[in-house]
Amino acid sequence: MKLNQLSLFLENRPGRLIEPTRLLAAEGINVMTLCLADTAEFGILRLIVQNPTRAAEVLNAAGWAVNLTEVVAVEVPDQPGGLAEVLGVFEQAGLNVEYVYAFTLRREDRAILVFRFQEPDQAITALQASGHQVLDAERLEALVG
């Protein structure tokens, strides 16, 4: 139920973001979601893609330092309180969220929340115990594809 997320450091300059995305596109690897966080000098690009192992190989071969990180994606109703309800599950389980990003699926009235934890298995257990739909790679691909 954990997903592999790719993380890359990018220089904060024009045109740098397109380089890894072109490499993935040339290999037919679809980007399902991404998040870019910046500082004054560099950014951290986080990607969830089809075939993350192959994507990491492609990017590494082109000179990119890629880190694979386990994250947890959960499907929730796209309505007020959806995020707060899931965060309440983590609070009850004593889990600290390291970071989160999200996107909505308008055609299904659902939202996907992607979380990073030190202990993702504990988060999955807490989510499943509270009745939440934790996504595997196939389900995520079906939703965004």
C-alpha positions as CSV (number, residue, x, y, z in Angstrom):
1,M,0.0,0.0,0.0
2,K,3.0,2.3,0.2
3,L,3.9,4.2,-2.9
4,N,7.5,5.0,-4.1
5,Q,8.0,8.7,-4.6
6,L,11.0,10.1,-6.5
7,S,12.8,13.2,-5.0
8,L,15.3,15.3,-7.0
9,F,17.1,18.5,-6.2
10,L,16.8,21.2,-8.8
11,E,18.7,24.4,-9.2
12,N,16.3,27.3,-9.0
13,R,16.7,28.6,-12.5
14,P,14.5,28.8,-15.7
15,G,14.3,25.6,-17.7
16,R,15.5,23.2,-15.0
17,L,12.1,21.7,-14.2
18,I,11.6,20.5,-17.8
19,E,14.8,18.4,-17.9
20,P,13.7,15.5,-15.8
21,T,10.2,15.6,-17.1
22,R,11.4,15.4,-20.7
23,L,13.6,12.4,-19.8
24,L,10.6,10.6,-18.3
25,A,8.4,11.5,-21.3
26,A,10.9,10.1,-23.7
27,E,10.8,6.8,-21.9
28,G,7.0,6.7,-21.8
29,I,6.8,7.2,-18.1
30,N,3.7,9.1,-16.9
31,V,3.9,11.5,-14.1
32,M,0.8,11.0,-12.0
33,T,1.4,13.8,-9.5
34,L,4.2,16.1,-8.4
35,C,5.1,18.7,-5.8
36,L,7.8,21.3,-6.1
37,A,9.0,23.1,-3.0
38,D,11.6,25.8,-3.4
39,T,14.2,27.8,-1.5
40,A,16.2,30.7,-2.8
41,E,18.8,28.4,-4.5
42,F,17.2,25.1,-5.1
43,G,14.0,23.2,-5.2
44,I,12.9,19.7,-4.3
45,L,10.9,18.0,-6.9
46,R,8.7,15.1,-5.6
47,L,7.1,12.9,-8.2
48,I,4.8,9.9,-8.2
49,V,5.2,8.1,-11.5
50,Q,4.3,4.9,-13.3
51,N,7.2,2.5,-12.8
52,P,9.3,4.5,-10.3
53,T,12.2,2.0,-10.4
54,R,12.6,2.5,-14.1
55,A,12.1,6.3,-13.7
56,A,14.9,6.4,-11.1
57,E,17.2,4.4,-13.4
58,V,16.5,6.8,-16.4
59,L,17.1,9.9,-14.2
60,N,20.3,8.4,-12.6
61,A,21.7,7.5,-16.0
62,A,21.2,11.2,-17.0
63,G,23.2,12.4,-14.0
64,W,20.3,13.2,-11.6
65,A,20.6,12.2,-8.0
66,V,17.3,10.5,-7.2
67,N,16.0,9.4,-3.8
68,L,13.1,6.9,-3.6
69,T,10.9,7.5,-0.6
70,E,7.9,5.6,0.6
71,V,4.7,7.7,0.9
72,V,1.1,6.9,1.8
73,A,-1.8,8.0,-0.4
74,V,-5.3,8.1,0.9
75,E,-8.5,8.7,-1.0
76,V,-11.0,11.0,0.8
77,P,-14.2,12.8,-0.1
78,D,-13.5,16.2,-1.7
79,Q,-15.5,18.2,0.8
80,P,-14.8,20.5,3.8
81,G,-13.3,18.5,6.7
82,G,-11.9,15.6,4.6
83,L,-8.3,16.6,5.4
84,A,-9.0,17.4,9.0
85,E,-10.7,14.0,9.5
86,V,-7.6,12.1,8.2
87,L,-5.3,14.3,10.3
88,G,-7.4,13.3,13.3
89,V,-6.6,9.7,12.6
90,F,-2.9,10.4,12.7
91,E,-3.2,12.5,15.8
92,Q,-5.0,9.6,17.6
93,A,-2.2,7.2,16.4
94,G,0.5,9.6,17.6
95,L,1.9,9.9,14.0
96,N,3.8,13.0,12.8
97,V,3.2,14.1,9.2
98,E,6.6,15.1,7.7
99,Y,4.9,16.7,4.6
100,V,1.7,16.3,2.6
101,Y,0.5,17.3,-0.8
102,A,-2.9,16.8,-2.4
103,F,-4.9,16.9,-5.6
104,T,-8.6,16.5,-6.5
105,L,-10.4,14.3,-8.8
106,R,-13.4,16.5,-9.9
107,R,-15.1,13.8,-12.0
108,E,-15.3,11.6,-8.9
109,D,-15.7,14.2,-6.2
110,R,-12.7,12.7,-4.4
111,A,-9.4,14.1,-3.3
112,I,-6.0,12.3,-2.9
113,L,-3.7,13.1,0.0
114,V,-0.1,12.0,-0.2
115,F,1.7,11.9,3.2
116,R,5.3,11.2,4.2
117,F,5.9,9.6,7.6
118,Q,8.9,8.0,9.4
119,E,6.7,5.0,10.0
120,P,4.4,4.6,6.9
121,D,3.2,1.1,8.0
122,Q,1.8,2.6,11.2
123,A,0.0,5.2,9.2
124,I,-1.5,2.6,6.8
125,T,-2.7,0.5,9.8
126,A,-4.3,3.6,11.4
127,L,-6.0,4.6,8.1
128,Q,-7.3,1.1,7.4
129,A,-8.6,0.7,11.0
130,S,-10.5,4.0,10.6
131,G,-12.1,2.8,7.3
132,H,-10.1,5.0,4.9
133,Q,-9.1,3.8,1.4
134,V,-5.3,3.6,1.2
135,L,-4.2,3.6,-2.4
136,D,-1.7,1.3,-4.1
137,A,0.0,2.2,-7.3
138,E,-2.6,0.5,-9.5
139,R,-5.6,2.3,-7.9
140,L,-3.8,5.6,-8.1
141,E,-3.0,5.1,-11.8
142,A,-6.6,4.1,-12.5
143,L,-7.9,7.2,-10.8
144,V,-5.6,9.7,-12.6
145,G,-5.2,7.8,-15.9
